Amino acid sequence: MLPKRSDFPDDFVFGAATSAYQIEGHRAGGAGPTHWDSFAATPGNVAHAEDGARACDHYHRWPQDLDLLAGAGFDVYRFSTSWARVMPEGRGAVNAEGLDFYDRLVDGMLERGLKPALTLYHWELPAALADLGGWRNRDSADWFADYTQVVAARLGDRIWSAAPINEPWCVGWMGHFLGLHAPGLRDIRATARAMHHVLLAHGRAIQAMRAAGLGNLGAVCNFEYALPADDTAAAARAAARHDACFNQFFVSALFRGEYPAEALEGLARHLPQGWQDDFTTIQAPLDWLGVNYYTCKRIAPAPGPWPALTERPGPLPKTATGWEICPEGLHHFLTRIARDYTGALPLYITENGMAAPDVLHAGTVTDTDRIAYFRAHLAQSLRAIAEGVPLRGYMAWSLLDNYEWALGYEKRFGLVHVDFETLQRTPKASYHAWAQALKG
């Protein structure tokens, strides 16, 4: 069993999260091509060369999916709009069919008593903008602000909360340094510029939404507990570099108006000219911060240029993606962020969940390992609340099994099983555990 709703503060909200490209079916409804379509069409980038063309067909099946959310008793649906669905070329012409879809979706949430929690960008950059350099191009901040204005004008009167960009580390570092996500680059100069421009775009989007009259605006960053792989000073230094680039870079910019020194050691000379002058925009005031947390990593030094580190396997139980299950890391970040960056600003856990080797048998999926994962992380959430952390909500990742980016459709994170041949939805044991917990 999971902790009950009554174990949490009266105003605490529970939800589930998805993202547009992962569930909608991108070939439907006049959406334009994205850099993820290009990335997936390049051999070797994605498991089985799979893409989001059909995904879960949420574009047509959204009423059923919203019924599942409401049926479990969730309060919030964290969803995203697709830039390329709203503006197929990323600039200029607006796709009325795409905006109409999100209009219906938001109205459908409200009809079911769900709070719409909007994310404006969950990684599907329009291909036409990728051709212009994408996030490496400073103009991306202006393009994104224009897109934000279009969405805010159409949906802003009904949105409960909004955040510009999901997990800027993944957008900047994973896509431009590690090459594991679109656009698939391995270029430190591109990385530094993309990371900075993503933050600038965030600030411009917050300004645009404030000007449009929206409130309850936040940022969503991902965090990964960085542990030294051994007791050596070299491992401790490597873990500190990883922590600076992964966990500190974005929150330090948002709340302190600076980048951490350990990150600047490698990135400073590659940042765009005049980058220090952008912090006024980047620090546009926020109403909350979203924390996405999944795992820890064991970091060791490695030969080669900065950041000169590598990952080593750890001893804890692991998910189907090989990620260690480390609930204490969630408590670490909730307390650390509140202490060092945000103070009394409300925090929300905006993603937390695990991939499991789910098997549909006789119409059921008995995912007891996922229930145990949620139980442990909810317990750490309660621990943080008891210690005074202003945690206001928890959103599970994910409502549905979906297109898990470079992992394709193999890794299942959902509370609801999706048969990717028939698209049949089957609530798992974890879904029913949530439904029971949210009653009490």
C-alpha positions in Angstrom: 0.0 0.0 0.0 1.0 3.6 -0.6 0.8 6.4 2.0 -2.7 7.8 2.1 -3.8 11.2 1.0 -4.7 12.0 4.6 -1.0 11.5 5.6 -0.2 14.7 3.7 -1.1 18.3 4.3 -4.7 19.2 3.4 -3.6 21.4 0.4 -1.1 18.8 -1.0 -1.9 17.9 -4.6 -1.3 14.6 -6.4 -1.0 14.1 -10.1 0.5 12.2 -13.0 2.6 13.5 -15.9 3.1 12.8 -19.6 4.6 14.7 -22.5 3.3 15.6 -25.9 5.7 13.7 -28.3 5.8 10.7 -26.1 2.0 10.0 -26.2 0.1 12.0 -28.8 1.1 10.5 -32.1 3.0 13.3 -33.9 1.9 12.5 -37.4 -1.7 13.4 -36.5 -3.3 16.9 -36.6 -1.0 18.9 -38.8 2.1 18.8 -36.6 5.4 19.7 -38.2 8.6 17.7 -38.2 10.8 17.9 -35.1 14.5 17.2 -34.4 13.3 14.0 -32.7 12.0 12.8 -36.0 15.4 13.4 -37.5 17.2 11.9 -34.6 15.1 8.7 -34.7 15.5 8.4 -38.4 19.3 8.2 -38.0 20.5 4.6 -37.6 21.7 3.7 -34.1 20.1 6.6 -32.2 16.9 5.0 -30.9 16.1 1.4 -30.0 14.5 -0.3 -33.0 14.6 3.0 -34.8 11.2 3.8 -33.2 9.7 7.3 -33.2 6.7 9.1 -31.9 4.6 9.1 -35.1 1.8 7.0 -33.5 3.0 6.7 -29.9 -0.1 6.1 -27.7 -2.5 7.9 -30.1 -3.5 10.2 -27.2 -4.4 12.8 -29.9 -7.5 10.7 -30.6 -7.9 8.8 -27.3 -7.4 11.7 -24.9 -11.0 11.4 -23.4 -10.2 7.8 -22.3 -6.9 8.9 -20.8 -8.3 11.8 -18.9 -11.0 9.4 -17.5 -8.2 7.2 -16.2 -6.6 10.2 -14.4 -9.9 11.2 -12.9 -10.8 7.7 -12.1 -7.7 7.2 -10.0 -8.5 10.4 -8.0 -5.6 12.5 -9.2 -5.9 16.3 -8.7 -3.4 17.5 -11.4 -2.5 16.5 -14.9 1.0 17.6 -15.9 1.0 17.7 -19.7 2.9 19.5 -22.4 2.1 21.3 -25.7 4.2 20.5 -28.7 5.8 23.5 -30.3 5.8 21.8 -33.7 2.1 21.0 -33.4 1.2 24.6 -32.6 3.6 26.2 -35.0 4.8 23.6 -37.6 7.8 25.7 -38.7 8.5 26.9 -35.2 7.8 30.5 -36.3 5.1 32.3 -38.3 2.0 30.3 -39.2 -0.1 28.8 -36.4 -1.7 25.4 -36.9 -5.3 26.0 -35.9 -5.9 22.2 -35.7 -3.2 21.9 -33.1 -4.4 24.7 -30.9 -7.9 23.3 -31.1 -6.7 20.0 -29.9 -5.1 21.6 -26.8 -8.2 23.6 -26.3 -10.3 20.5 -26.1 -7.8 18.8 -23.9 -7.7 21.5 -21.3 -11.5 21.8 -21.3 -11.6 18.0 -20.9 -9.4 18.3 -17.8 -11.6 20.9 -16.2 -14.8 19.0 -17.0 -13.2 16.1 -14.9 -12.1 18.3 -12.1 -8.4 18.0 -13.0 -6.0 21.0 -12.7 -4.1 21.6 -16.0 -0.4 21.9 -15.3 1.2 23.0 -18.6 4.8 22.5 -19.8 5.5 24.5 -22.9 8.5 22.4 -24.1 9.3 18.8 -23.5 12.1 18.4 -26.1 10.3 18.4 -29.5 12.1 21.3 -31.2 10.6 22.1 -34.7 13.0 20.8 -37.4 13.0 24.2 -39.2 14.5 25.8 -36.1 17.0 23.0 -35.7 18.1 23.9 -39.2 18.9 27.4 -37.9 21.0 26.0 -35.1 18.3 25.3 -32.6 19.2 26.1 -29.0 22.8 27.0 -30.1 21.2 30.1 -31.7 20.5 33.0 -29.3 17.4 33.8 -31.4 15.9 30.6 -29.9 14.9 32.6 -26.9 12.8 35.0 -29.0 11.3 32.1 -31.1 10.3 30.4 -27.8 8.8 33.6 -26.4 6.7 34.0 -29.5 5.4 30.4 -29.2 4.7 31.0 -25.6 2.6 34.0 -26.4 0.5 32.0 -28.8 -0.2 29.2 -26.3 -0.8 31.6 -23.4 -3.3 33.6 -25.5 -5.3 30.5 -26.2 -5.1 28.4 -23.0 -3.9 30.8 -20.3 -7.3 31.6 -18.9 -7.8 27.9 -17.9 -4.3 26.8 -16.8 -3.6 26.0 -13.2 0.2 26.2 -13.5 2.8 26.6 -16.3 6.5 26.0 -16.7 8.5 26.8 -19.8 11.0 24.0 -20.3 11.2 20.5 -18.9 14.6 19.4 -17.6 16.9 21.9 -19.2 19.9 19.6 -18.4 18.5 17.0 -20.8 17.9 19.7 -23.5 21.4 21.2 -23.1 23.8 18.5 -21.9 22.2 15.2 -22.9 21.4 16.5 -26.4 24.6 18.5 -27.1 27.4 17.0 -25.0 26.5 13.3 -24.6 24.7 13.0 -27.9 22.1 10.7 -26.4 19.1 12.9 -27.2 18.2 15.1 -30.1 19.9 16.8 -31.7 22.6 14.2 -31.0 25.7 16.4 -30.8 28.9 15.8 -28.9 30.2 19.4 -28.8 31.2 21.3 -25.7 30.8 24.7 -27.3 27.3 23.8 -28.5 26.5 22.5 -25.0 27.5 25.7 -23.3 25.5 27.8 -25.6 22.5 25.6 -25.6 22.4 25.5 -21.8 22.6 29.2 -21.6 20.1 29.9 -24.3 17.6 27.4 -22.8 17.8 29.5 -19.6 17.4 32.7 -21.5 14.3 31.2 -23.3 12.9 30.2 -19.9 13.2 33.8 -18.6 11.7 35.2 -21.8 8.8 32.8 -21.6 8.1 33.7 -18.0 8.0 37.4 -18.9 5.6 36.6 -21.8 3.3 34.6 -19.6 3.3 37.3 -16.9 2.4 39.9 -19.5 -0.5 37.7 -20.7 -1.8 37.6 -17.2 -0.9 34.0 -16.2 0.1 33.2 -12.7 1.4 30.2 -10.8 4.5 30.0 -13.0 7.5 27.8 -12.3 10.5 25.9 -13.6 11.1 22.2 -13.8 14.7 20.9 -13.3 15.9 17.3 -13.0 18.3 16.2 -10.3 20.5 13.1 -9.9 22.2 12.3 -6.6 25.9 12.4 -7.3 27.9 10.0 -5.1 31.7 9.5 -5.3 32.4 6.0 -6.6 35.0 5.4 -3.9 36.6 7.2 -0.9 39.4 8.9 -2.9 39.7 12.7 -3.2 39.8 12.3 -7.0 36.4 10.6 -6.9 35.0 13.4 -4.6 36.2 16.0 -7.1 34.7 14.2 -10.0 31.3 13.9 -8.2 31.5 17.6 -7.4 31.9 18.4 -11.1 29.0 16.2 -12.0 26.9 17.8 -9.3 27.8 21.3 -10.6 26.8 20.6 -14.2 23.8 18.4 -13.5 22.2 19.6 -10.2 23.5 23.2 -9.6 23.9 24.8 -13.0 20.3 25.7 -13.7 19.0 26.3 -10.1 22.0 28.5 -9.5 21.2 30.6 -12.5 17.5 30.8 -11.7 17.9 31.7 -8.0 21.4 33.1 -7.6 22.1 34.7 -11.0 25.3 32.9 -11.4 26.8 29.6 -12.7 28.7 27.3 -10.3 32.5 27.7 -10.4 33.1 23.9 -11.1 30.9 24.1 -14.2 32.5 27.3 -15.5 36.0 25.6 -15.3 35.0 23.8 -18.5 32.2 25.9 -20.0 33.1 29.5 -19.5 35.2 30.0 -22.6 32.4 28.5 -24.7 29.6 30.6 -23.4 28.2 33.3 -25.7 29.6 36.8 -25.4 27.9 38.9 -22.8 26.3 35.9 -21.1 26.6 37.5 -17.7 24.2 40.2 -18.7 21.3 37.8 -19.2 20.8 36.8 -15.6 18.3 39.6 -15.1 16.0 37.9 -17.7 16.9 34.4 -16.5 15.9 35.3 -12.9 12.4 36.3 -13.8 10.5 35.7 -10.5 8.9 32.2 -10.0 6.0 31.0 -7.9 7.4 27.4 -7.5 10.1 25.0 -8.5 9.5 21.5 -9.9 11.8 18.7 -8.9 12.2 15.7 -11.2 14.1 12.9 -9.5 14.7 9.2 -10.4 18.1 7.9 -9.3 21.7 8.3 -8.1 25.0 7.9 -9.9 28.4 6.7 -8.7 31.0 9.1 -10.2 34.7 8.4 -10.7 37.5 10.3 -12.4 38.4 9.4 -16.0 41.3 10.3 -18.3 40.7 13.0 -20.9 39.5 16.6 -21.1 37.1 18.3 -18.7 34.9 17.1 -17.1 37.0 14.0 -16.9 34.5 11.7 -15.2 32.7 8.4 -15.7 30.0 6.4 -14.1 30.3 3.1 -12.2 27.6 0.6 -11.2 26.4 0.8 -7.7 25.1 -1.8 -5.2 21.4 -0.8 -4.9 18.5 -2.5 -6.6 18.0 -1.3 -10.1 15.1 -0.5 -12.4 14.6 -1.8 -15.9 16.7 1.1 -17.2 19.6 0.1 -14.9 19.0 3.1 -12.6 19.7 2.5 -8.9 16.7 3.0 -6.6 17.9 5.6 -4.1 14.9 7.2 -2.4 17.2 9.0 0.1 18.4 11.1 -2.9 14.9 12.7 -3.2 15.1 13.8 0.5 18.6 15.1 -0.1 17.4 17.4 -3.0 14.2 18.6 -1.4 16.1 19.7 1.7 19.1 21.0 -0.1 17.1 23.0 -2.7 14.9 24.6 0.0 18.0 25.4 2.2 20.4 26.7 -0.5 18.2 28.1 -3.3 14.5 28.6 -2.9 13.7 29.2 0.8 10.0 29.3 1.4 9.1 29.0 -2.3 6.8 26.0 -2.9 8.3 22.9 -4.3 6.6 20.2 -6.3 7.9 16.8 -7.2 6.9 17.0 -10.9 8.3 13.6 -12.0 9.2 10.5 -10.1 8.8 6.9 -11.2 10.5 3.8 -12.6 10.7 1.5 -15.6 9.8 -2.1 -14.8 9.7 -5.3 -16.8 5.9 -5.3 -16.8 4.0 -8.3 -18.2 0.3 -8.2 -19.1 -1.1 -11.6 -17.9 -4.8 -12.4 -17.9 -5.7 -8.7 -18.1 -3.5 -7.6 -15.2 0.0 -6.2 -14.6 1.3 -6.9 -11.1 4.0 -4.3 -10.8 4.7 -4.6 -7.1 8.2 -3.2 -7.6 6.8 0.0 -8.9 4.4 0.3 -5.9 7.4 -0.2 -3.6 9.3 2.5 -5.5 6.5 5.0 -5.0 6.0 4.0 -1.4 9.7 4.6 -0.6 9.8 8.0 -2.4 6.5 9.2 -0.9 8.0 8.3 2.5 11.0 10.5 1.8 8.6 13.3 0.7 6.8 13.0 4.1 10.1 13.1 5.9 11.0 16.3 4.1 7.7 17.9 4.9 8.1 17.0 8.6 11.4 18.8 8.5 9.8 22.0 7.2 10.4 21.7 3.4 7.5 23.6 1.6 6.6 20.6 -0.6 3.1 21.1 -2.1 2.6 18.2 -4.5 3.8 15.0 -6.1 3.3 13.9 -9.7 4.0 10.4 -10.8 5.8 9.6 -14.1 4.0 8.4 -16.0 0.3 8.0 -16.6 0.9 5.8 -19.6 3.6 3.5 -21.0 4.9 5.7 -23.8 7.7 6.5 -26.3 10.7 6.7 -23.9 12.9 8.7 -26.3 16.2 6.9 -27.2 14.9 3.8 -25.4 11.9 3.5 -27.8 8.9 1.6 -26.5 10.8 -1.1 -24.6 11.0 0.6 -21.2 7.6 1.0 -19.4 7.1 3.7 -16.8 3.3 3.9 -16.9 0.7 3.4 -14.3 -1.4 2.2 -17.2 -0.1 -0.5 -19.6 -0.3 0.2 -23.3 -0.3 -2.5 -25.9 1.5 -0.7 -28.7 -0.1 -3.0 -31.3 -3.7 -2.5 -30.3 -3.3 0.6 -28.1 -5.4 -1.0 -25.5 -5.0 0.6 -22.1 -4.9 -1.6 -19.0 -4.5 -0.1 -15.5 -1.7 -1.8 -13.6 -1.6 -2.7 -9.9 0.2 0.5 -9.3 -2.7 2.5 -10.8 -5.1 0.7 -8.4 -2.7 1.4 -5.5 -2.8 5.1 -6.2 -6.6 5.0 -6.5 -6.8 3.4 -3.1 -4.3 5.8 -1.5 -6.0 8.9 -2.9 -9.3 7.9 -1.3 -8.0 8.1 2.2 
